[in-house]
Amino acid sequence: MIRSYRAFTLVELLVVIAIIGALVALLLPAVQAAREAARRSSCTNKLRQQAIAIQNYASSHDGDLPPGSPGLAKHGLFTYLLPYIEQDSIYQQIDLESSPEIATVRTVVIDTYLCPDYAGDPQFDDGNRNGAITTYQAVGGAFLPSIPRARQERWTTPGYGDIPLNGAFTWGDEPRRLKEFTDGTSNTLSLGEFVHTDRFPGPYHELPGNIRTWIGGAPALGNVNERPSYVLKVAEYVPNAPIDRLADAVPYNHLPFGSFHPGGANFAIADASVRFVVDDVDLNAYRAVCTVNEGELVAEGTL
C-alpha cells in the first residue's frame, strides 16, 4: 500500500510568508498610530492634572497663582503644584526658602511631569546640575510685534533671554492673579510641552537636550545656594520650530515649546482644559494666546 503525504511546496511557503509580511506591513502603522494616540491621550491627562492643580492652588490662595520663576533662592511652579497632584510627601521635604539646587528630593521622578513619549533618561545630570526632569514648562508670555521690545515691560535675564510680564507665569516674586486674565482664562495658554534638542551635534543635540529638572535651578544666576527655579518659556517661535540653541544663538528662555507627538504639542489652558496646538499655527495668534491681558482678538478655530 502506497501512502501519500501532503506538504507545502517551497513556492506555497513563500507565498504564505509574503501574505503574512503584507498583513504585518498593513497592520503595523495602525498599531503604531494607536499607541501614539494612547501616549498623546496620557500626556493630555497629565497636563490637565497640572492645570487643575493650578486652579486648586489659586482657590486656596485668594486667586493667586503659584510662583513661576521667583527671585534668587526660591522655588517655582512645579514645586508648588506638588501637594495638588498627590505628591504632598515630596513637598513636605522641601525648604521653600532654600535653593532648588540643594533640595534632597530633586532626583525624585514625578510621573505627572513626564510625557509618555519621552524616551530618554528621566534623570538629568550635566556635572553642574542634576535632578529628575519635566517635559513641560510654564508659558512666560510673548513680546508683542506691534510695540518696540525696549518699550515692553520685562524681566532682564542676561544670557538667558528677557521675559515679558504678560504671561500666565513670569519671573519675580509677585504672583499672577486670576483676575488679571482679562483676555479670559479660556483664551490663555498656561503650560506647554517642551522637549527641545538642537539639530546639530553639540551638548544639546542628544536627549535630554535642553530639557531640565522640574525643580529648576539656573546656574548662571548665582552660586549653588542662590539658584532660583527656572521653568519658563517665552513664545518667540511656533511649537517645534527648527531652532538650534547654539547655531542660531537663541537664548534658553526663548527656545520653542514642542513635543514628540506628530504635528504639534499639547498645551494647558488657564481654564484647566487642554488643547493641541499645531506646528503651523499663525505666530501672531499663538503669541496672543500666550498673554493674559493684552486684549488681542483671536478668531475661533485659529489654533
Secondary structure as UniProt FT lines:
FT   HELIX           10..60
FT   TURN            61..63
FT   TURN            72..73
FT   HELIX           77..80
FT   HELIX           82..85
FT   HELIX           88..91
FT   TURN            92..93
FT   TURN            96..97
FT   HELIX           100..102
FT   TURN            104..107
FT   HELIX           111..113
FT   TURN            116..117
FT   STRAND          123..125
FT   STRAND          130..133
FT   STRAND          136..139
FT   TURN            145..146
FT   HELIX           149..151
FT   STRAND          154..155
FT   TURN            158..160
FT   STRAND          163..164
FT   HELIX           178..180
FT   TURN            182..183
FT   HELIX           185..187
FT   STRAND          189..193
FT   TURN            203..205
FT   TURN            207..210
FT   TURN            214..215
FT   HELIX           219..221
FT   TURN            224..226
FT   STRAND          232..233
FT   TURN            239..240
FT   TURN            245..249
FT   HELIX           252..254
FT   TURN            262..263
FT   STRAND          264..269
FT   TURN            270..271
FT   STRAND          274..278
FT   TURN            279..280
FT   HELIX           283..288
FT   TURN            289..290
FT   TURN            300..301
//
